[in-house]
């Protein structure tokens, strides 16, 4: 078992009071007993719906080498026969350990934010940069006030690259996180109407995302979407934050990472990109124009990090979309098969446009239809009704032939659609389960899209549990 941290290093980083001694290496950092591995140090942080101290016994039973606990909770935990590190505030101790991890690393650190595409870009960077070195990156969407320090605390001392996703839904949330991360390269994927219910305008969202520039190390770089309407605002804010190198990526003729050509296929894309005067050909193993945009950010970050961009470009071919973010399934049913596009993780107007683009370009079998299953886009505030109704244009452009909707906000879309389009609207995701499974037929392409809180992942599961995977070529 390799050591991520020694007990002495944890004590020094957190300023905690040790009780007992750790036997063997501290091989990982955990805040969740469900995924805790033997040898992990368990940080009993207190969340909105749970208190990690309530799971201390479970952590010990799972093989935790150390419990990091609050002084206030110690009396109730003293009976547990496992080493402890006692601190005033467990979350602050995790933050301190994250800062210590950042201080000791020699890795090129890349911070990623934006309204859409953060996690897909982070995962694409993880896979592509792994072709030229060792990479540490956040698990799933660990991008908030506990996810960022946890990601840093888990960073091995000897990795070559670190990719840290940083999210927010209110102003001021990125600022303290990026000061822990201190990226060499700060990437902003795109500004869009996500969390618009908490902001007055897209400019306000851009300013909140631009907080990432405040943590960039001296001599570092900003990499911004040159096709974004808020490019000028973002680039100005980056310069005001002291970032000397500000690059843009996109189709714009003034982009430093410029897309010269893209061939968008139903399963993958090919692209030609010009970086620093050199043209690079790449194949991207996931479809969609938005994925191409993410790939430009990956290639730009690789160049700014001093990586072998040709090798990184080659590695893009093995990238596949994740569950909830465009992952595709070919499923079998009587008489043939159909395609399921899983976009169930999040939804806002920009990501809806990308998902409908995927649906519109999906290959159909003989007699197949394009079917969209949509749930509410959350956190749009007073803009919600207008933005939901506005999806009608995307429905038409993609050639959608049947539509299933769930959620209160989706009623606005149902009312905006033409009378001759078959539409079913229900209050809850679960009310659609039986209907959508029975509606599908051979040759169809089915796209599922909603905000995570709506629970459309259960509809994805309903398809996967009902229909077996189809062999390639079915």
N, C-alpha and C positions, 0 to 999 in steps of 0.2 A: 504494500500500500504506500503510494507516494505521498509526501507531505505537501499540503498547500500552505499551511502555516504551522509554526511551532507554538506551543502553549505560551512560551515567553514572548513571542512576537505579538500574540493576541493581547496579552497583559499590557505590553508596552503601548500598543496602538490604541487600546480602549481606556487605559488608565483604571481598569477594573481591579477588584480585590479577589485574588484567587482563594478558593476553598477546595482543598484536595489537589491531586495531581493527575494529569492526563497520562494514560498509558498508551504509548504508541503515537503515531502521527495523527494530526488533524487533517483529514483528507478532503474535506469539503465544508461548505457553509449551507445551512438549511434554516428555513423558517416554517416548513410544512412537514409534519410527521408522515404524511402520505407518500412523500417522495424522498424522505430522509434515508441516507445510506449509512451503513456501519462506518464509524470513524468521523462522521460529520460533527461539527459544532452546531448546536441548535440554539438559535437566537429567538427567545420568547417574546417577540414583538406583539404589541397590542394593536389590532386593527379595528375597523369600524364595526365588524360583526363577530370578532373573536378576540380572545386573549391567549397568546401563546403559552402563558404560564399554566393554563388549564390542560395543556397537552404535554407537560414536562414528563409525566410518567410514561406516556406513549413514546416520547422521544428516547427516553432511557431504554425502554423495551426494544426499540428499533435499532439500538446499537450506537446511540450518540456518544461521542467521546467526551463531550463537554456541554453543559447547559449555561448559556449566558442569560442571566436573570436579573430582575430589578431588586434593589435593596428592600423595597417595600413589600415584595412578595416572598422574601427569603424565609420568614418563619414557617410558612406552610410547606416549603420545599426542602427544608433542612434534613428531613428523614431520607431523602433519595440518595442512594449510594452511588453517586456519580460525581465527577469533578464539576465544579461550578466556577463561573466568573461573575462576580456580583458588581453591578453598575447602577448608577442613579437612573439611567434611561436606556432601555435596550435598543430602541431605534437609533438614538444618537451614537451608541456604541457601534452599531452596524455602519453608520455613516463614517465614523472615525476609522473603522477597519477599511472601508472603501477608499478613503483618502490615503491610508497607508499603502494600499495595493497600488494606487495610482502613482504614489511617490517612488515606489521601488521598481516599477516596470520600465523597460527600455522600448516597449512596443510603440508603434505608431498608433495613436488613438484617434478614432473617427467617431464623431458624434452625429447622429441622424435625427432630424425632426421634420415636421411638415404636417399638413392637414390630412393628406392621403399618401399611401405608399411607403410609410416609415418601415413597417415590419417586413414587407416584401423586399425592400431595398437592403435592409439589414441582413436578411437571410441570403440574398443574392451575393452580398459582399462576403458573408461568412463562407459560402461555398466557393466563390471565385478566388478569393484571396488564399484559400487553403491550398490552391495549386502552386503557390509561391512561398508559403511559410505556414507557421502555426497561428491559428486565429482563435481568439476568445470573443464570444458575442453573447448578448443577452438571450435568455430563454424566452420563447414565445414573445409576448408584448410586455416584458418587465421594464416599463418605461416611466414609472411614477416615483413618488417620494420614498417608497421602500424598494421598488424594483431596480432603480439605478444604483443605489449603494450596494444592494445584493449582487448585482452584476459585477461591480468593481471588486467587491470582497472575494468573489469567486475567481478572479483573474489570476492565472498562474504567473509566477514571477518571470518566466522565460518565454512568454509568447512573443511573436513577431508583430502581430496586429491585434487591436481590440476594437470592436464595433459596438457602440453603446447607443441604443435608441432612447430618445428623450421626448416624452409627451407632455401634454398639458390640456386643460379645458378652462383655465382661468388665467388672467394676467399674473405675472410674478411667479409662476410655478416652475418655469424652466431655469430661472436665474440661479437659485441655490443648487440645483442639480448639475448644471454645466460647470459650476465652480468646483464641484467634486471631480467631474470627468476631465476637465482641462484638455479638450481635444486639440490635436494638431490640425485636424480638418473638420470643419463644421458644414454639414450638408443640410440644405432645406429642399425637400422634394417638390412641394407645391403648396400654394395657399388656396384653400377652398372653403366652402360653407359648411365646415364641420364645427360643432359646438357653437354655432352662430347664436344660439339662445343666450349665451353668456357674453356676447360682444355686440357692439353697435354696428360694426361694419367689418368687411374683409381687411381693411387697412389696420383695424385694431388687432385682428388675428395675426396679421403679418408682423406687427410690432411685438406681439407676445412671442411669436416664434423666433424673432430676431434676437431675443435674449440669449440665444445659443452663442451668438458672436462674442458676448461679454466674457466667456470663459476660454476662448481660443488662446493658446500659448503664444508667447512672443515668437514671431517668425512663422506663425501658422497661416492657414488658408480658409477661405469660405468658398463653398461650391453651391451655387444657387441656380434654380431652373430659369434659364434665359428666356423661355417662352412664357413664363408666368407674367401676368399683367402687373404684378407687384415686384418685378425684378428691380426696377429703379429704386423703389422704397427700400427693399431689402439690401441692395448693394450699398446704398447710402448709409443705412444703419450699420452695416458691417464695417464700413470705413470709419464711421464715427466711434465704433467700439475699438478701433485701433488695429483692425485686420488689414494688413498691407496687400496681401494677395487675394483678390476676389475674382473667381472664375465663374463663368456661366456655362450651362450645358443645355442643349436643345437643338431645334432646327434653325434657329435664328442665324443669319449670316454672321452675326457678331459673337456667336457662342465660341468659347474656347474649346469645348468638347462638342463638336458639331456633327449632327446627324446629316449625312449626305444622301443616304438612300435607305429605305426600309421596305422589305417585302414581308407583308403580314400574312401568315398562313393560319389555318384553323388549329394547328397543334404547336407551331413554333414560328419564329421570325428570323430573317436574315437582315443584317444591317451593315452599312459602311459608315465608319465614324472617322473624323479627322481630329487628331489631338497633336498639338505642338508641331504642326506641319506634316505629320505622318498619317496616312490612311490605314485604317485597320478594319479587316473584315471579321465579322463574328456571326455565329448562329446562336440564337437564344432559345432554350428548350421550353419556353412557355409562351403562349400566344397573347396578343393584345398590345395595342399602341402604348398603353400605360406601362406595361412591362418593359417596352423598349426605352421609355423615358427613364425608368429605374436603372436600366442597364447603362445608360449614359452616365448617370451619377456614379455607378460602380466603377466604370472605366476612368472617369475623371478623378475619383478618389484614389484609385490605384496609381495613376500617374503622379498625383501630388504627394503620395506616400513613398514614391520612389520604387514602386514594384514593377515587375516585368509585365507590361500591359499586354503584350502579345499572348503570354501564357494565361493571364486573367481572362482575356477575350475568348480564348479557346475553351476555358472552363465554363463559360456561360452556357455552353451547349448542354451541360448536364443539369442545369437548374430546372426545377419543377415547382409549380405553384403549391402552396401549402393548403391544408384543410381550412375552409372558410374564406380563402383568399384566391379563388380561381381554380382550385384543384378539380380535376376532371375524373369522372368515373364512366366507364363503358359498362352498362348493365344489361343483363339478358332477361327477356320475357318471351312469352309464347309468340312465335313467328319472327323473332329477330332480336334486335337490341336497340338501346337508345343511349344518348349522352346526357350525363348530369353534370352541371357546372355549379360547384359549391362556392358561393360568394356570401355565405351566411354570417361572416364575422362582424362586418360593420357596414354602414351605409350613410352616404351623404350625396348631394347632387353630383359631385365630381366622380365619386366611385360608382354611382349608379350609371353614369354615362359610359364609364369604362366597362362595366358589366354588360350593358346592352350592346356595346360594340363586340364583345366576345360572343354574345348570343347571335347577333346579326351575321357574324362570320363563321359560326359553327356549321360543320358539315351535317347535312340531313340525309337520312336514308330515303328510299322510295316511299312517298306518301307521308313523310315526316313533317312535323310542325315545329315552330319555334314557340315555346311556352315559357312565360315568366311567372315566377312565384315570389311576390314582393311583400315585405313587411315595413312597418314605419321606420322612417329616418328620425332618429332621436336628437334631442338637444338643438332644435332649430328655432325654438321660441316663437315669437310673433310672425316669423317668416314661414312657418311650417306649412300652412294651408297653400300658400302660393307656390312653394317649392315642390310640394307633393303633386299638385295639379300640373305643374310644369313638366313632370315626367311623361306626360302624354305624348310629347314630341319624340322622346326617346323610344317609347313603345312603338310608335308608327315607323320611325326610321329603321329600327331593327327588323321590321317585318313580323312583329309578334302576332301570332294567330290565336293565342288563348292566354288568358291572364287570371291568376289567382292572387287575391289580396287579403291581408289580415292586419288589423290594427285600426285604431280610431282615426289616425292621421291619414291613412290610405283611402279613407272615404272620399277625400278631396280628389284623388286621382280617379277613383271609380266614377265620380260625377263628371269628370272632364273628358272621359273617353267616348268615342263614337258609339252609337246605339247598336251598330251591327257587329261590334267586337265582343265575343263571348267572355264575360267577366263574372267571377264569383268573389264576393267580398264577405269576410267573416270578422268577428270581433277579435278572436285569438288565434295564434298559430296552431294550437292543437285542434281547433275546429276545422282546419284544412286537411288534416293528416289523411283521413280516409279518402277524401275527395281527390286529392292530387295523385295519390298512388293508383287509384282506379282510372284516372284520366289518361295516363301515359300509354303510348302505343309504339310499335316498332318504327324506327327512323326519326323519332322526335329528338329535339335538343331542348333540355329543361334547365333553366337558370334560376337559382334560388338566391335572393338578396334581401338583407334587412340589417338593421342595427342589432348588435349582439344581444341586447337586453330583451329583444322581442322573442328570442328563443327559436329562431328558425333552424338552428342546428338540429333540433328534434325532427324537423321535416326531412333534413338530409339523412338522419339516422333511419327514418321510416323507409326511405327508398333503399338504403343500403341493407336494411334488415329484411326487406321484402324481395328484392331482386338480386340474384347472384351476379358476380363479376363476369363479364363476357370475355371470351378469349379474343386476342388480337385478330382482327380481320373479320369478326362476326358482322 
